[in-house]
Amino acid sequence: MRIAVVVFEGFDELDAIGPLEVLRNAATMGDADLQVDLVALDRAAEVTGSHGLRVRPDGRLDPEATDLLVIPGGGWNDRAPKGARAEAERGELPAAIAAAHRAGAVVATVCTGAMLATAAGLTQGRPAVTHQGAIDDLRAAGAEVKQARVVDDGDLVTAGGVTSGIDMALWLVERHFGADLADAVAAEIEHQRSGEVWRARPGPPPGR
């Protein structure tokens, strides 16, 4: 599985780095066939997050070569000049998200990354969640807002604010590779999994 965690100027650091660590731990701890890359929309040498962390992406986002695309938020609620709202207005990242989805990628969003999926046209009429400060925006855009920490609607998985990205990434590990590996990763990072996962398709995931 080829996983891309996309970053952009003004992204929320924990939204991206939390899932990145979970997924890379899963790649090294079990038999999961995972390649996890930190990518940018272009060939940026460095990207600065909303709290000043500077990161060097592994490469450029390739929508045609991505099985799972993880999208952080950041800067939406305070209308920051850089961040998710600015990227939604610019339009290039939503277009790339839509292209990845058309090519078969599962799109997974953390916090106000859901609003970038909305700008890509993916949340209309679908169950989703985002940071509490953007819930009204998500609902107004036509999503069916669910009160859950993680909302799994198959090819669209959304999570609430910031730290819920860790639970979302652990859920994705469980969904694709089984509960034993997800629990092992949670134990390794000393994270107590919390909150409800709302699923469009009820029933036990692989490994249960």
C-alpha positions in Angstrom: 0.0 0.0 0.0 1.4 3.4 -1.0 0.5 6.0 1.5 1.0 9.8 1.1 0.7 12.3 3.9 0.5 15.6 2.1 1.7 18.8 3.7 1.4 22.4 2.7 2.3 25.8 4.0 0.4 26.4 7.3 -0.5 22.7 7.9 -1.2 21.7 11.5 1.9 19.7 12.5 0.2 17.1 14.7 -2.5 16.5 12.1 0.2 15.2 9.8 3.0 13.9 12.0 0.7 11.8 14.3 -0.7 9.7 11.5 2.8 9.6 9.9 4.3 8.0 13.0 1.5 5.5 13.4 1.7 4.4 9.8 5.5 4.1 9.7 5.4 2.2 12.9 2.9 -0.2 11.4 5.3 -0.6 8.4 8.2 -1.6 10.6 6.4 -3.6 13.3 4.3 -6.1 11.3 3.9 -7.8 7.9 2.1 -4.8 6.5 3.3 -3.9 3.1 3.4 -0.2 3.5 5.3 2.7 1.9 4.6 5.9 3.8 5.9 9.2 2.4 5.6 12.8 3.4 4.8 14.7 0.3 4.0 18.2 -1.0 2.0 19.3 -3.9 5.1 20.6 -5.7 8.8 19.9 -5.3 9.1 22.2 -2.3 12.4 21.7 -0.5 10.8 22.8 2.8 7.3 23.3 4.2 6.5 25.3 7.3 3.6 24.2 9.6 1.2 26.5 11.5 3.4 26.3 14.7 6.7 27.0 12.9 7.9 23.4 12.4 9.8 23.1 9.1 9.8 19.8 7.4 11.4 18.4 4.2 9.0 16.4 2.2 10.2 13.1 0.7 8.8 14.1 -2.7 5.9 15.3 -4.7 2.4 14.1 -4.5 1.5 11.7 -7.3 -2.3 11.3 -7.4 -1.9 8.3 -9.8 0.4 6.4 -7.5 -1.3 6.8 -4.1 -3.5 4.2 -2.4 -4.2 6.2 0.7 -4.0 10.0 0.9 -3.8 11.6 4.4 -4.7 15.3 4.5 -4.1 17.4 7.5 -5.9 20.7 8.4 -4.6 23.9 9.9 -5.5 27.6 9.6 -9.2 27.1 8.7 -10.9 28.3 11.8 -8.8 31.4 12.2 -8.7 32.2 8.5 -4.9 32.2 8.5 -3.2 33.5 5.3 -1.6 30.1 5.0 -3.3 26.8 5.7 -6.3 24.7 4.7 -8.5 27.6 3.9 -5.9 29.3 1.8 -5.3 26.0 -0.1 -9.0 25.5 -0.6 -9.3 28.9 -2.1 -6.2 28.4 -4.3 -7.7 25.2 -5.7 -4.6 23.3 -6.7 -4.5 20.9 -3.7 -8.3 20.1 -3.9 -7.8 19.3 -7.6 -5.0 16.9 -6.7 -7.1 15.3 -4.0 -10.0 14.8 -6.5 -7.6 13.3 -9.0 -6.2 10.8 -6.4 -9.7 9.8 -5.4 -10.7 9.3 -9.1 -7.6 7.1 -9.5 -8.8 4.9 -6.6 -7.2 6.3 -3.5 -8.8 6.3 -0.1 -8.9 9.9 1.1 -8.4 10.3 4.9 -8.6 13.7 6.5 -7.7 15.0 9.9 -9.3 18.1 11.6 -10.1 20.8 9.0 -8.4 18.7 6.3 -12.1 17.6 5.8 -12.7 21.1 4.3 -10.0 20.4 1.6 -11.9 17.2 0.8 -15.0 19.3 0.7 -13.3 21.7 -1.8 -12.4 18.6 -3.8 -16.1 17.7 -4.0 -15.9 14.5 -1.9 -18.1 15.2 1.1 -21.4 16.2 -0.5 -24.2 14.0 0.9 -21.7 11.8 2.8 -21.1 11.1 6.5 -18.1 13.1 7.7 -16.6 14.9 10.7 -14.1 17.7 11.2 -12.8 20.0 14.0 -15.7 21.3 16.1 -14.9 24.8 15.0 -15.6 23.9 11.3 -18.6 21.6 11.8 -21.0 24.3 10.6 -19.0 24.9 7.5 -18.9 21.1 6.8 -22.6 20.8 7.3 -23.3 23.9 5.2 -21.3 22.3 2.4 -23.7 19.4 2.3 -22.0 16.7 4.4 -23.9 14.5 6.8 -22.1 15.4 10.0 -21.6 12.5 12.5 -20.8 12.8 16.1 -17.8 10.5 16.2 -14.1 10.7 16.6 -13.5 8.9 13.3 -16.0 8.5 10.5 -15.3 5.7 8.0 -17.4 5.8 4.8 -15.2 3.5 2.8 -13.1 5.6 0.4 -13.6 8.6 2.6 -12.4 8.6 6.2 -12.6 11.7 8.3 -11.5 12.5 11.8 -12.2 15.3 14.3 -9.8 17.7 15.7 -6.0 17.3 15.8 -5.3 14.4 18.1 -8.0 12.3 16.5 -5.7 11.8 13.6 -3.8 9.3 15.7 -6.9 7.3 16.3 -7.8 7.6 12.7 -4.4 6.2 11.6 -4.7 3.3 14.1 -8.2 2.6 12.7 -6.8 2.5 9.2 -4.1 0.1 10.3 -6.8 -2.1 11.9 -9.1 -1.9 8.9 -6.4 -2.9 6.4 -4.0 -5.1 8.5 -5.9 -6.2 11.5 -6.5 -5.3 15.2 -3.4 -7.1 16.5 -1.0 -4.8 14.6 -3.1 -1.7 15.4 -3.0 -2.5 19.1 0.7 -3.2 19.0 1.4 0.2 17.4 -0.9 1.9 20.0 1.1 0.2 22.8 4.4 1.2 21.2 3.5 4.9 21.2 1.7 4.5 24.6 -1.6 5.8 23.2 -4.9 4.9 24.7 -7.3 4.6 21.8 -10.5 6.6 22.4 -13.7 7.7 20.8 -16.2 6.1 18.5 -15.5 5.0 15.0 -18.6 5.4 13.0 -18.7 3.0 10.1 -21.0 3.0 7.0 -20.5 -0.7 6.8 -21.2 -2.3 10.2 -19.5 -5.5 11.3 -16.0 -6.4 12.4 -13.0 -5.3 10.4 -10.2 -7.7 9.5 -8.5 -9.1 12.6 -11.6 -9.0 14.9 
